Structure formats: structure tokens, C-alpha cells
Amino acid sequence: MNISVVVPLYNEDESLPELTEWIVRVMNENQFTYEIVFVDDGSSDNSWKVIESLSKTNPNIKGLKFRRNYGKSAALNCGFEMVQGDVVITMDADLQDSPDEIPGLYKMIKEQNLDIVSGWKKKRYDPITKTIPTKVYNWAARRMSKIKLHDFNCGLKAYRFEVIKSIEVYGEMHRYIPVIAKWAGFRRIGEKIVIHQKRKYGTTKFGFERFVNGFLDLLTISFIGKFGKRPMHIFGLIGTLLFLIGFGIAVYLSYAKFVWLQYRMTDRPLFYFGMLAIILGTQLFLAGFIAEMISRSSSERNKYLIEKFINAENIIRKS
């Protein structure tokens, strides 16, 4: 199968028939073999009934419905588990992503040997209250992730099959799938300018809080990517430095007390800073040690992604 299209949705019953017809037309015109996977994120409207109706006339349509609203990351993760296509395209259901971009995205994955191609809505039809925070957010994401993408939050992306089968999307991390994939070893990431269309039906499901949550998620994914398997490297280092600073203060005050015969150590504010540094340093070191033990005991401790192998088929099957 050439292409799998994953469409997470929430209360988009008006746009689904038009979107499906558009995707099918593009697939037929380019003679792609395909499947469309709709993931209904607990919609309260008639979205699921529309999906059921569409699937009766097109066997290439698959669907999954959550009992409640879990979020876009959960929808994408479950959709990724269902797909079988060589290239996986994700797009939103609100018709702001154009299916006409699918052939171009597919071609970039196949011909340029890329792992991921992210859409860039260079010209947007959003109000200024949304475009300015988006630019600031994308700038911060580029600086922290070292991935040169202009639009991390664009829902229109293409992935090589191996990428989406090797990563897990959780929380609100759908914005950072390229970052997650990079940490997993998939570093061939490209970008394509895509058309941004005005919303035709309904209203947006995201508010201003997504920018705050997005920045916090970026900090989380950056920390996990660097120290998720070696927490002692960060907690142990900071804890040791604080402990040494506190211990140095204690030595200095003890020398001043018993050699220089100065006033009591507890009369000096520096004494309390030293004690605080010793306590915090000890706690951080212990936190890093415990986190290291948990990490080593985790079921993921020996899960590594192997790109190539020679005469090791049995090992690959067991991993």
C-alpha cells in the first residue's frame, strides 16, 4: 500500500464528507493505493455516524472512536498503530489542510529519502492574535530542538512507515513528533510549503492555552530526550555541585570559628545558605540515583532502534 492518511477529529461532521471525497479524488488521480484512518476523539456530534456511512461505500476507510476526548496525541498514536501504508500522511479534518499536497509530500519522502516532511503554512489566514504567538513559539522550538522547521504545529505532515512504528506519541506531544523522531534516530527531516485554507465549517478546538502548554511540552521533550535514560547525569551533577558548595561554606565557617575565633557560625546568614546547599544537593543526588534505578529497571531499558544489521535476523525479531 502506498499511502495511509490519518485524520484525527473532534466534532467535524460537516467537513468529513467533503474531505473524504477530496482525498479519494487525489488518490485516484495519482493511482495511489491507500487507506484513510479516521480517529474520532470522543465527538459529541454526528461525526462517527458520518464515518460509518462513508465506510459503507468505500472499503479503504477505517475508523476508531474514543469513549471520551483524550486529545490529538492519543488519536494520532492509535491511528499510527492501525496504518499499513509505506508513507503515512496526517492532516486535520477541518479542511484547512489541502489533500492536493499529498502527492508532493509522498514524492519528497520517496525520492529525497526523507524520514519526515513537515508542512509549512507560510501564508496563513489566522488572526494576528494567533499568528504572532505562533511565530514566537516556532522560534523557541527551533532554538531548543535544533530542527530547522518553520511550522512545528502544522497538522499536515508525511512520515516514512518505520518512523511512526518506532515512536510513541503521548500527552500533548503531537506538536513535537519531529523532535521525538529525531531523538529516536530519524534525522532526515524536510519541509514543504503548503496551502493554508480558511476554516469552512465549525470553530477551532484550540485556545490560547495551547501556546503555554506547547512551550511546557517542549521543555519536557527536550529534557526526556537528553536525560530520559541517564537521569543521574543531570540530577547527580547539580546535586554534587550544590553539596560541594555547601560543604565548602561549612569548612570556611568552621575554620573561621575555631582558628580565627570569630562569632558563632549560626549568627551568620552564610551558614544557612551552606546548610540549604548541602540539603538540596543531597536530595538531588538521591533523586538522580532513584531515577537511574527506575530507568534501569524499566521495560524500555534495552529497547534500541536498529537501522541496519548483518546476519542478525533472530536478534531483530526478539528486540
C-alpha positions in Angstrom: 0.0 0.0 0.0 1.4 3.4 -1.0 -0.3 5.8 1.5 -2.1 5.8 4.8 -3.9 9.1 5.7 -4.6 9.5 9.4 -7.2 12.1 10.3 -7.8 12.9 14.0 -11.1 14.7 14.5 -13.4 16.2 17.1 -16.9 17.4 16.2 -16.2 17.8 12.5 -19.3 16.0 11.0 -19.9 18.8 8.4 -16.5 18.6 6.8 -15.9 14.9 6.7 -17.9 14.0 3.5 -16.1 16.8 1.6 -12.7 15.9 3.0 -13.2 12.2 2.1 -14.3 13.0 -1.4 -11.3 15.3 -1.9 -8.8 12.7 -0.6 -10.3 9.9 -2.7 -10.1 12.1 -5.8 -6.4 12.9 -5.3 -5.6 9.2 -4.7 -7.4 8.1 -7.8 -5.9 10.8 -10.0 -2.4 9.7 -8.9 -3.2 6.0 -8.9 -2.2 5.5 -5.3 -3.2 2.5 -3.3 -4.4 4.0 0.0 -6.4 3.8 3.2 -8.0 6.6 5.3 -8.0 6.2 9.0 -10.4 8.4 10.9 -9.8 8.7 14.7 -12.9 10.2 16.4 -11.6 11.8 19.6 -14.9 11.4 21.5 -17.0 13.7 19.3 -20.4 14.7 20.7 -21.9 15.4 17.2 -22.6 13.0 14.3 -19.0 12.6 13.3 -19.0 8.8 14.0 -22.2 8.2 12.1 -20.8 10.1 9.1 -17.6 7.9 9.3 -19.8 4.7 9.4 -21.8 5.9 6.4 -18.6 6.7 4.4 -17.0 3.4 5.2 -20.0 1.5 3.7 -19.3 3.0 0.3 -15.5 2.9 0.5 -13.7 -0.2 1.9 -10.5 1.9 2.2 -11.9 3.9 5.0 -11.1 2.8 8.6 -12.3 4.3 11.8 -11.8 4.4 15.6 -13.8 6.2 18.1 -12.8 7.1 21.7 -15.3 6.9 24.5 -14.2 10.4 25.5 -12.0 13.2 24.4 -8.4 12.2 25.0 -6.6 14.7 22.8 -4.9 14.8 19.4 -1.8 13.0 20.6 -3.8 9.9 21.7 -5.7 10.0 18.4 -2.6 10.1 16.3 -0.9 7.4 18.4 -3.8 5.0 17.9 -4.1 5.9 14.2 -0.4 5.1 13.8 -0.9 1.6 15.3 -3.6 0.9 12.6 -1.8 2.1 9.4 -0.1 -0.1 6.8 1.0 2.3 4.1 4.6 2.9 3.1 4.1 6.7 3.7 1.8 8.0 6.4 0.1 11.4 5.9 -1.5 13.2 8.8 -3.9 16.0 8.3 -6.7 17.8 10.3 -10.3 17.3 9.5 -11.3 20.9 9.3 -10.4 21.4 5.6 -7.6 23.8 6.4 -5.1 21.2 5.2 -5.3 20.5 1.4 -5.3 16.9 0.2 -3.8 18.2 -3.0 -0.5 18.4 -1.1 -0.4 14.6 -0.6 1.4 13.7 -3.9 4.1 16.3 -3.2 4.7 15.1 0.3 4.8 11.4 -0.9 7.3 12.3 -3.6 9.6 14.0 -1.1 9.6 11.0 1.2 10.3 8.6 -1.6 12.6 10.5 -4.0 14.6 12.5 -1.4 14.8 9.6 1.0 13.5 11.7 3.9 12.1 10.3 7.2 9.7 13.2 7.8 8.3 16.0 5.7 6.6 18.8 7.7 4.1 21.2 6.1 4.8 25.0 6.4 1.8 27.2 6.2 3.8 30.2 5.1 0.7 32.3 4.3 -1.9 31.9 7.0 -5.5 33.1 7.3 -5.5 33.2 11.1 -6.0 36.5 13.1 -2.9 38.3 14.3 -3.6 37.2 17.9 -2.8 33.7 16.7 -0.1 34.3 14.1 2.3 36.3 16.4 2.3 33.8 19.3 2.7 31.0 16.7 5.9 32.7 15.3 7.3 33.1 18.8 6.5 29.5 19.7 8.1 28.2 16.5 11.2 30.3 17.0 11.6 28.8 20.5 11.0 25.3 19.3 13.7 25.7 16.6 16.2 27.0 19.1 15.7 24.3 21.6 15.3 21.3 19.3 17.9 22.4 16.7 15.4 21.3 14.0 15.0 23.9 11.2 11.3 23.9 10.7 9.1 27.0 10.4 5.8 25.4 11.5 6.0 22.7 14.1 2.3 22.8 14.8 1.2 22.2 11.2 -1.0 19.1 11.2 -0.1 18.2 7.6 3.0 16.0 7.7 4.3 12.9 6.0 6.2 10.1 7.7 8.1 7.0 6.5 6.3 3.9 7.8 9.3 3.0 10.0 9.2 6.3 11.8 5.6 6.1 13.1 6.1 2.5 14.1 9.1 3.3 16.2 7.8 6.2 18.3 5.1 6.8 20.9 3.0 10.0 21.0 1.5 10.9 24.3 0.3 13.9 26.4 0.3 16.9 24.1 3.4 15.8 22.2 1.8 15.8 18.7 3.4 19.1 18.1 6.8 17.6 18.6 6.7 14.4 16.6 9.7 15.5 14.6 11.6 16.1 17.8 10.6 12.7 19.2 11.6 11.1 15.9 15.0 12.9 15.9 15.8 11.6 19.4 14.9 8.1 18.1 17.5 8.5 15.3 15.4 9.6 12.4 17.3 12.8 11.4 16.3 13.2 7.7 13.6 15.9 8.2 12.4 18.1 5.4 9.8 20.8 5.0 7.3 21.8 2.3 5.4 25.0 1.9 1.7 24.0 1.8 -1.6 25.9 1.3 -3.5 27.1 4.3 -7.2 27.4 3.8 -9.8 29.2 5.8 -11.9 27.1 8.1 -15.2 26.3 6.2 -17.2 24.7 9.0 -17.3 24.9 12.8 -14.9 26.6 15.1 -11.3 25.9 16.2 -11.0 23.5 19.1 -7.8 25.1 20.5 -7.4 28.2 22.6 -4.5 30.4 23.6 -3.5 27.9 26.3 -2.1 25.6 23.6 0.9 28.0 23.3 1.7 27.8 27.0 1.2 24.0 27.0 3.2 23.7 23.8 6.2 25.5 25.4 6.0 23.4 28.6 5.8 20.2 26.4 8.9 21.4 24.5 10.8 21.7 27.8 9.6 18.2 28.7 10.5 16.5 25.5 13.9 18.2 25.4 14.7 17.0 28.9 13.5 13.5 28.3 15.4 13.3 25.0 18.7 14.2 26.7 18.4 12.7 30.1 15.5 10.2 29.9 17.8 7.2 30.0 20.5 8.8 32.2 18.8 11.0 34.8 21.9 10.7 37.1 23.8 12.9 34.6 21.7 15.9 35.4 20.5 15.4 38.9 23.8 13.9 40.1 25.8 16.7 38.6 23.7 19.6 40.1 23.4 17.7 43.4 27.1 17.2 43.6 27.9 20.8 42.8 25.4 22.1 45.4 26.8 19.7 48.0 30.3 20.8 47.4 29.4 24.5 47.6 27.6 23.8 50.9 30.4 21.7 52.2 32.9 24.4 51.3 30.9 27.1 53.2 30.8 24.8 56.2 34.5 24.3 56.1 35.1 28.0 55.8 32.8 28.8 58.7 34.3 26.1 60.9 37.8 27.4 60.2 36.7 31.0 61.0 35.1 29.8 64.2 37.9 27.7 65.7 41.0 29.3 64.2 40.1 32.9 63.8 37.9 32.7 66.9 35.1 34.6 65.3 31.4 34.7 66.5 29.1 31.7 66.3 28.5 30.2 62.9 24.8 30.2 63.4 24.9 34.0 63.7 26.0 34.4 60.1 23.4 34.2 57.2 26.1 32.3 55.1 25.7 29.3 57.5 22.1 28.8 56.4 22.9 29.1 52.7 25.5 26.4 53.2 23.1 24.1 55.0 20.5 24.7 52.3 23.0 23.8 49.6 24.1 20.6 51.4 20.4 19.5 51.9 19.4 20.3 48.3 22.5 18.7 46.9 21.9 15.5 48.8 18.2 15.4 47.8 19.0 16.0 44.1 21.7 13.3 44.2 19.4 10.8 45.8 16.6 11.8 43.3 19.0 11.1 40.4 20.1 7.8 41.9 16.5 6.6 42.4 15.5 7.8 38.9 18.6 5.9 37.5 17.4 2.7 39.3 13.9 3.1 37.9 15.2 3.7 34.4 17.4 0.6 34.5 14.5 -1.5 35.8 12.1 -0.2 33.1 10.9 -2.5 30.4 12.3 0.1 27.9 15.8 -0.2 29.3 17.1 -2.3 26.4 14.9 -1.1 23.6 17.0 0.3 20.9 16.2 1.1 17.3 18.5 -0.8 14.9 18.8 0.7 11.4 21.0 -1.9 9.8 22.2 -5.5 10.6 24.2 -8.3 9.2 23.3 -11.9 9.9 21.3 -10.9 12.9 17.7 -11.6 11.9 17.0 -13.6 15.1 18.1 -10.7 17.3 15.9 -8.2 15.3 12.8 -10.4 15.8 13.4 -10.6 19.6 14.0 -6.9 20.1 
